[in-house]
Amino acid sequence: MKDWEIQINYGIKTGFNDAFIISGEKRKELMEQDPKSAEIIRPLLRGRDIKRYGYEFADLYLLFIPWHFPLQNDTTIQGASEKAEQAFEKQYPAIYNHLLKYKKELSNRNKAETGIRYEWYALQRWGANYWEDFYKQKIVYPNMTKFLPFVYDDKGFLTNQKCFIVTGKYVAFLTAFFNSSLFKYCFRDNFPELLGGTRELSKIFFDKIPVIEINSEINLIFETIVTEIQTLRTQKDDTRLLEVEIDNLIFDLYQLTPEEKELIGFIEIQ
């Protein structure tokens, strides 16, 4: 995997979830107070929400406020943070007033940063060089899990720090491969088992996994099937036949013998 053209990154670390992660009800309230609030309220997936080929959206949202927002390109001038805060309060008054209730706790986050200061209302230091990846086609998976679930996301969900995201080439195929019986049979033990039977799915363990080279045509075949599976799962329909089809396609790519295919079988770990 280390030779693939992909990037594996953590989800967003807020530094204080109570301020930045809001319910659907709170989202509605903020938008009623100021419709512009919708511009920086994004749907959020947590590690516990991720399922095999799907997710259970918990109606939670993230206030997406990067450093120096909304003057990200004007941070070298004297007093930039003060001007950014004034601009933010003017442009998004409802969200500013919501965060103002947590100013003490949010300001204390700066103490954990070594000589780095950022606006009290902004997200903690995180993903400064990859935030745009959240809006690309990607794989989302939990950092710790019993079940090794992976979901293909083309809807631009943000994720918390309990998830990893994978972006780059052929992520549809990789979603299918990671959810396949071959992956679970051969590589499940590559991830260390922790207390309670969970496994840690850190990037360093993925780097060592051998994955067959494919091309865009093969990726498109898997993208079509993965998308169909995930659509059917949202409708609570049975997807077993399509998942077996994916297994067989992967078995053939790896040129497994009939005996090897039968030995692995269909491993359904949700």
HUZI-V363208 format. One record per residue. SS is DSSP state (h for helix, s for strand, l for the rest). PHI is phi in radians with two decimals (999 if undefined). Layout:
SS | PHI
SS | PHI
This chain:
l | 999
l | -1.11
l | -1.65
l | -1.32
l | -1.48
s | -2.34
s | -2.23
s | -2.04
s | -2.37
s | -1.21
l | -1.29
s | -1.46
l | -1.84
l | -1.50
l | 1.52
l | -2.90
h | -1.04
h | -1.01
h | -1.47
h | -1.70
s | -1.75
s | -2.17
s | -1.45
h | -1.06
h | -1.13
h | -1.17
h | -1.01
h | -1.07
h | -1.07
h | -1.14
h | -1.26
h | -1.21
h | -1.21
l | -2.74
h | -0.97
h | -1.15
h | -0.99
h | -1.03
h | -1.13
h | -2.16
s | -1.92
s | -2.13
s | -1.11
s | -2.19
s | -1.97
l | -1.86
h | -0.96
h | -1.20
h | -1.45
s | -1.42
s | -2.14
l | -1.18
l | 1.01
s | 3.13
s | -2.69
l | -1.97
l | -1.17
l | -1.62
l | 1.01
s | -2.01
s | -2.39
s | -1.94
s | -1.39
l | -1.57
l | -2.34
l | -1.23
l | -0.99
l | 1.11
l | -1.13
l | -1.70
l | -1.99
l | -0.99
l | -1.65
l | -2.37
l | -1.68
l | -1.58
l | -1.32
l | -1.13
l | 1.31
h | -1.04
h | -1.09
h | -1.12
h | -1.21
h | -1.10
h | -1.11
h | -1.09
h | -1.17
h | -1.13
h | -1.05
h | -1.23
h | -1.40
l | -2.32
h | -1.08
h | -1.16
h | -1.22
h | -1.04
h | -1.17
h | -1.08
h | -1.23
h | -1.03
l | -1.14
l | -1.97
h | -1.03
h | -1.07
h | -1.14
h | -1.19
h | -1.14
h | -1.16
h | -1.10
h | -1.06
h | -1.15
h | -1.45
l | -1.62
l | -1.36
l | 1.21
l | -1.84
l | -2.12
l | -2.51
l | -1.06
l | -1.07
l | -1.57
l | -1.58
l | -1.09
l | -1.12
l | -0.99
l | -2.89
l | 0.68
l | -1.02
l | -1.83
l | -2.49
h | -1.08
h | -1.16
h | -1.09
h | -1.13
h | -1.75
l | -1.63
l | -1.04
s | -2.70
s | -1.80
s | -2.09
s | -2.61
s | -1.30
l | -1.28
s | -2.41
s | -2.86
l | -1.50
l | -1.96
l | 0.93
l | -1.58
l | -2.35
s | -2.28
s | -1.56
s | -2.08
l | -2.12
l | -1.93
l | 1.30
l | -1.15
s | -1.55
s | -2.32
s | -1.51
l | -1.27
l | -1.52
s | -2.21
s | -1.97
s | -2.15
s | -2.08
s | -2.19
s | 2.24
l | -1.42
l | 1.07
h | -1.26
h | -1.15
h | -1.05
h | -1.11
h | -1.02
h | -1.12
h | -1.10
h | -1.14
h | -1.54
l | -1.39
h | -1.15
h | -1.07
h | -1.07
h | -1.20
h | -1.20
h | -1.57
h | -2.15
h | -0.99
h | -1.36
h | -1.24
l | -1.79
l | -1.10
s | -1.52
l | -1.87
h | -1.00
h | 1.54
h | 1.48
l | -1.37
s | -2.16
s | -1.64
l | -1.81
l | -1.28
h | -0.98
h | -1.06
h | -1.45
h | -1.23
l | -0.96
l | -1.55
l | -1.47
l | -1.36
l | -2.23
l | -1.09
l | -1.31
l | -2.29
l | -2.24
h | -1.15
h | -1.15
h | -1.14
h | -1.04
h | -1.11
h | -1.03
h | -1.21
h | -1.06
h | -1.10
h | -1.25
h | -1.05
h | -1.08
h | -1.13
h | -1.04
h | -1.19
h | -1.15
h | -1.11
h | -1.17
h | -1.15
l | -1.65
l | 1.10
l | -1.57
l | -1.29
l | -2.08
h | -0.99
h | -1.08
h | -1.20
h | -1.22
h | -1.16
h | -1.06
h | -1.09
h | -0.96
h | -1.16
h | -1.08
h | -1.23
h | -0.96
h | -1.21
h | -1.06
l | -1.57
l | 0.94
l | -1.31
l | -1.38
h | -0.97
h | -1.16
h | -1.17
h | -1.08
h | -1.16
h | -1.11
h | -1.28
l | 1.16
l | -1.87
l | -1.82
l | -1.85
l | -1.87
l | -1.26
